[in-house]
Amino acid sequence: MTASTTDKFVFVDDYLPALLAQASLIISTEFHQVVLKKGLSITEWRVLSTLSGAGVVSVGHLARIATSKQPTVTRVVDKMVGAGYICRVPHSGDRRVTLVEITEEGQVLISGLIQEAKHHESEVIRRLQPLDIDMLKDTLRSLIAETRSDD
């Protein structure tokens, strides 16, 4: 780095949304290589991991958690229903809402990847020490909850 470079103020180097996005991309990309090697797309991984242990979930909720557009998640859900990894559940009050849950076959498929994801997370946490990870997670969950509408 030259003297002129170090003296320059680069906005994105101190802009929290840019820093969070860059860090997320780095950390996610590391694990996405594992997911792709297992034969799943990133959206399939996000859908199955969200459904694991969650019970019945709306496709709209899945789209928010999977950080994908709802039509994309709907196509992935259709594919995974066809493969037997997810099943549709009728909504008792609103037929326009699509509800899904993971099947036993889907749970078997995703359980090994969840273990690998937990291992990856522990490696990331190790690199972030001495940061208070619980406080960071609580802060991020609070920020997300402030903007999320009820499902």
Short mmCIF file of the C-alpha atoms (twelve columns), coordinates in Angstrom:
data_MODEL
# 
_entry.id   MODEL 
# 
loop_
_atom_site.group_PDB 
_atom_site.id 
_atom_site.type_symbol 
_atom_site.label_atom_id 
_atom_site.label_alt_id 
_atom_site.label_comp_id 
_atom_site.label_asym_id 
_atom_site.label_seq_id 
_atom_site.Cartn_x 
_atom_site.Cartn_y 
_atom_site.Cartn_z 
_atom_site.pdbx_PDB_model_num 
ATOM 1   C CA . MET A 1   0.000   0.000   0.000  1 
ATOM 2   C CA . THR A 2   1.357   3.406   -0.922 1 
ATOM 3   C CA . ALA A 3   1.203   6.453   1.314  1 
ATOM 4   C CA . SER A 4   -1.490  8.011   -0.867 1 
ATOM 5   C CA . THR A 5   -3.617  4.859   -0.583 1 
ATOM 6   C CA . THR A 6   -3.423  4.737   3.216  1 
ATOM 7   C CA . ASP A 7   -4.339  8.419   3.495  1 
ATOM 8   C CA . LYS A 8   -7.468  7.982   1.357  1 
ATOM 9   C CA . PHE A 9   -10.807 7.493   3.041  1 
ATOM 10  C CA . VAL A 10  -12.636 4.669   1.311  1 
ATOM 11  C CA . PHE A 11  -16.299 4.862   2.254  1 
ATOM 12  C CA . VAL A 12  -17.088 1.145   1.995  1 
ATOM 13  C CA . ASP A 13  -14.151 0.247   4.244  1 
ATOM 14  C CA . ASP A 14  -16.080 1.778   7.159  1 
ATOM 15  C CA . TYR A 15  -19.680 1.256   5.989  1 
ATOM 16  C CA . LEU A 16  -21.344 -1.422  8.124  1 
ATOM 17  C CA . PRO A 17  -23.699 -2.820  5.438  1 
ATOM 18  C CA . ALA A 18  -20.780 -3.242  3.028  1 
ATOM 19  C CA . LEU A 19  -18.626 -4.871  5.692  1 
ATOM 20  C CA . LEU A 20  -21.428 -7.252  6.713  1 
ATOM 21  C CA . ALA A 21  -22.117 -8.161  3.073  1 
ATOM 22  C CA . GLN A 22  -18.444 -8.817  2.346  1 
ATOM 23  C CA . ALA A 23  -17.972 -10.890 5.496  1 
ATOM 24  C CA . SER A 24  -21.138 -12.877 4.770  1 
ATOM 25  C CA . LEU A 25  -20.006 -13.590 1.229  1 
ATOM 26  C CA . ILE A 26  -16.579 -14.783 2.399  1 
ATOM 27  C CA . ILE A 27  -17.931 -17.015 5.155  1 
ATOM 28  C CA . SER A 28  -20.822 -18.377 3.078  1 
ATOM 29  C CA . THR A 29  -18.674 -19.111 0.037  1 
ATOM 30  C CA . GLU A 30  -16.371 -21.269 2.154  1 
ATOM 31  C CA . PHE A 31  -19.255 -23.539 3.128  1 
ATOM 32  C CA . HIS A 32  -21.061 -23.369 -0.203 1 
ATOM 33  C CA . GLN A 33  -18.227 -25.365 -1.738 1 
ATOM 34  C CA . VAL A 34  -19.140 -28.236 0.615  1 
ATOM 35  C CA . VAL A 35  -22.842 -27.960 -0.286 1 
ATOM 36  C CA . LEU A 36  -22.164 -28.005 -4.018 1 
ATOM 37  C CA . LYS A 37  -19.904 -31.055 -3.686 1 
ATOM 38  C CA . LYS A 38  -22.842 -32.870 -2.027 1 
ATOM 39  C CA . GLY A 39  -24.949 -32.206 -5.112 1 
ATOM 40  C CA . LEU A 40  -27.277 -29.549 -3.702 1 
ATOM 41  C CA . SER A 41  -27.747 -26.001 -4.910 1 
ATOM 42  C CA . ILE A 42  -27.275 -23.228 -2.360 1 
ATOM 43  C CA . THR A 43  -31.024 -22.523 -2.374 1 
ATOM 44  C CA . GLU A 44  -31.797 -26.224 -1.815 1 
ATOM 45  C CA . TRP A 45  -29.374 -26.220 1.139  1 
ATOM 46  C CA . ARG A 46  -30.964 -23.102 2.599  1 
ATOM 47  C CA . VAL A 47  -34.490 -24.474 2.182  1 
ATOM 48  C CA . LEU A 48  -33.709 -27.864 3.726  1 
ATOM 49  C CA . SER A 49  -31.613 -26.442 6.561  1 
ATOM 50  C CA . THR A 50  -34.379 -23.939 7.360  1 
ATOM 51  C CA . LEU A 51  -36.986 -26.710 7.423  1 
ATOM 52  C CA . SER A 52  -34.856 -29.000 9.575  1 
ATOM 53  C CA . GLY A 53  -36.484 -28.954 12.988 1 
ATOM 54  C CA . ALA A 54  -38.777 -26.049 12.053 1 
ATOM 55  C CA . GLY A 55  -42.026 -27.912 11.505 1 
ATOM 56  C CA . VAL A 56  -44.432 -26.401 8.987  1 
ATOM 57  C CA . VAL A 57  -43.154 -23.234 7.282  1 
ATOM 58  C CA . SER A 58  -44.584 -20.937 4.613  1 
ATOM 59  C CA . VAL A 59  -42.781 -20.514 1.312  1 
ATOM 60  C CA . GLY A 60  -42.658 -16.767 2.014  1 
ATOM 61  C CA . HIS A 61  -40.756 -17.432 5.242  1 
ATOM 62  C CA . LEU A 62  -38.410 -19.800 3.410  1 
ATOM 63  C CA . ALA A 63  -37.702 -17.101 0.807  1 
ATOM 64  C CA . ARG A 64  -36.757 -14.584 3.523  1 
ATOM 65  C CA . ILE A 65  -34.463 -17.015 5.349  1 
ATOM 66  C CA . ALA A 66  -32.966 -18.365 2.122  1 
ATOM 67  C CA . THR A 67  -32.406 -14.772 0.951  1 
ATOM 68  C CA . SER A 68  -33.975 -15.668 -2.389 1 
ATOM 69  C CA . LYS A 69  -36.951 -14.405 -4.341 1 
ATOM 70  C CA . GLN A 70  -40.182 -16.261 -3.652 1 
ATOM 71  C CA . PRO A 71  -40.586 -17.557 -7.252 1 
ATOM 72  C CA . THR A 72  -37.084 -19.078 -7.033 1 
ATOM 73  C CA . VAL A 73  -37.897 -20.787 -3.741 1 
ATOM 74  C CA . THR A 74  -41.229 -21.990 -5.139 1 
ATOM 75  C CA . ARG A 75  -39.393 -23.691 -8.042 1 
ATOM 76  C CA . VAL A 76  -36.913 -25.283 -5.611 1 
ATOM 77  C CA . VAL A 77  -39.770 -26.445 -3.376 1 
ATOM 78  C CA . ASP A 78  -41.550 -27.974 -6.380 1 
ATOM 79  C CA . LYS A 79  -38.377 -29.850 -7.327 1 
ATOM 80  C CA . MET A 80  -37.807 -31.057 -3.762 1 
ATOM 81  C CA . VAL A 81  -41.429 -32.132 -3.344 1 
ATOM 82  C CA . GLY A 82  -40.968 -34.198 -6.501 1 
ATOM 83  C CA . ALA A 83  -37.798 -35.722 -5.046 1 
ATOM 84  C CA . GLY A 84  -39.584 -36.586 -1.787 1 
ATOM 85  C CA . TYR A 85  -37.490 -34.274 0.444  1 
ATOM 86  C CA . ILE A 86  -40.338 -31.874 1.246  1 
ATOM 87  C CA . CYS A 87  -44.099 -32.219 1.401  1 
ATOM 88  C CA . ARG A 88  -46.834 -29.621 1.086  1 
ATOM 89  C CA . VAL A 89  -49.175 -29.065 4.016  1 
ATOM 90  C CA . PRO A 90  -52.631 -27.521 3.505  1 
ATOM 91  C CA . HIS A 91  -53.157 -24.139 5.197  1 
ATOM 92  C CA . SER A 92  -56.275 -24.250 7.345  1 
ATOM 93  C CA . GLY A 93  -57.416 -20.716 6.610  1 
ATOM 94  C CA . ASP A 94  -55.813 -19.405 3.433  1 
ATOM 95  C CA . ARG A 95  -55.431 -21.539 0.317  1 
ATOM 96  C CA . ARG A 96  -53.142 -18.900 -1.230 1 
ATOM 97  C CA . VAL A 97  -50.441 -19.646 1.362  1 
ATOM 98  C CA . THR A 98  -48.144 -22.550 0.516  1 
ATOM 99  C CA . LEU A 99  -46.907 -24.421 3.574  1 
ATOM 100 C CA . VAL A 100 -44.220 -27.086 3.496  1 
ATOM 101 C CA . GLU A 101 -42.301 -29.317 5.848  1 
ATOM 102 C CA . ILE A 102 -39.274 -31.540 5.524  1 
ATOM 103 C CA . THR A 103 -39.803 -35.275 5.097  1 
ATOM 104 C CA . GLU A 104 -37.793 -37.967 6.841  1 
ATOM 105 C CA . GLU A 105 -35.910 -38.517 3.579  1 
ATOM 106 C CA . GLY A 106 -35.078 -34.799 3.412  1 
ATOM 107 C CA . GLN A 107 -33.937 -34.818 7.036  1 
ATOM 108 C CA . VAL A 108 -31.590 -37.726 6.340  1 
ATOM 109 C CA . LEU A 109 -30.197 -35.879 3.316  1 
ATOM 110 C CA . ILE A 110 -29.527 -32.651 5.211  1 
ATOM 111 C CA . SER A 111 -28.405 -33.944 8.618  1 
ATOM 112 C CA . GLY A 112 -24.812 -34.632 7.544  1 
ATOM 113 C CA . LEU A 113 -24.526 -31.203 5.951  1 
ATOM 114 C CA . ILE A 114 -25.862 -29.561 9.098  1 
ATOM 115 C CA . GLN A 115 -23.090 -31.237 11.069 1 
ATOM 116 C CA . GLU A 116 -20.543 -29.961 8.546  1 
ATOM 117 C CA . ALA A 117 -22.094 -26.472 8.772  1 
ATOM 118 C CA . LYS A 118 -21.730 -26.521 12.564 1 
ATOM 119 C CA . HIS A 119 -18.079 -27.497 12.163 1 
ATOM 120 C CA . HIS A 120 -17.563 -24.654 9.671  1 
ATOM 121 C CA . GLU A 121 -19.238 -22.236 12.079 1 
ATOM 122 C CA . SER A 122 -16.907 -23.306 14.900 1 
ATOM 123 C CA . GLU A 123 -13.912 -22.630 12.625 1 
ATOM 124 C CA . VAL A 124 -15.269 -19.178 11.769 1 
ATOM 125 C CA . ILE A 125 -15.859 -18.444 15.459 1 
ATOM 126 C CA . ARG A 126 -12.324 -19.540 16.265 1 
ATOM 127 C CA . ARG A 127 -11.004 -17.014 13.730 1 
ATOM 128 C CA . LEU A 128 -13.159 -14.251 15.258 1 
ATOM 129 C CA . GLN A 129 -11.907 -14.672 18.818 1 
ATOM 130 C CA . PRO A 130 -11.996 -12.853 21.212 1 
ATOM 131 C CA . LEU A 131 -15.262 -11.455 19.798 1 
ATOM 132 C CA . ASP A 132 -18.359 -12.140 21.922 1 
ATOM 133 C CA . ILE A 133 -20.165 -14.393 19.426 1 
ATOM 134 C CA . ASP A 134 -23.343 -14.729 21.504 1 
ATOM 135 C CA . MET A 135 -23.661 -10.942 21.663 1 
ATOM 136 C CA . LEU A 136 -23.023 -10.658 17.919 1 
ATOM 137 C CA . LYS A 137 -25.699 -13.286 17.144 1 
ATOM 138 C CA . ASP A 138 -28.184 -11.608 19.514 1 
ATOM 139 C CA . THR A 139 -27.531 -8.245  17.873 1 
ATOM 140 C CA . LEU A 140 -27.988 -9.641  14.370 1 
ATOM 141 C CA . ARG A 141 -31.181 -11.495 15.379 1 
ATOM 142 C CA . SER A 142 -32.549 -8.259  16.878 1 
ATOM 143 C CA . LEU A 143 -31.749 -6.324  13.719 1 
ATOM 144 C CA . ILE A 144 -33.437 -8.980  11.567 1 
ATOM 145 C CA . ALA A 145 -36.495 -9.175  13.855 1 
ATOM 146 C CA . GLU A 146 -37.002 -5.394  13.670 1 
ATOM 147 C CA . THR A 147 -37.574 -5.602  9.930  1 
ATOM 148 C CA . ARG A 148 -39.390 -8.937  9.695  1 
ATOM 149 C CA . SER A 149 -43.147 -9.145  9.543  1 
ATOM 150 C CA . ASP A 150 -44.989 -12.005 11.203 1 
ATOM 151 C CA . ASP A 151 -45.293 -15.145 9.099  1 
# 
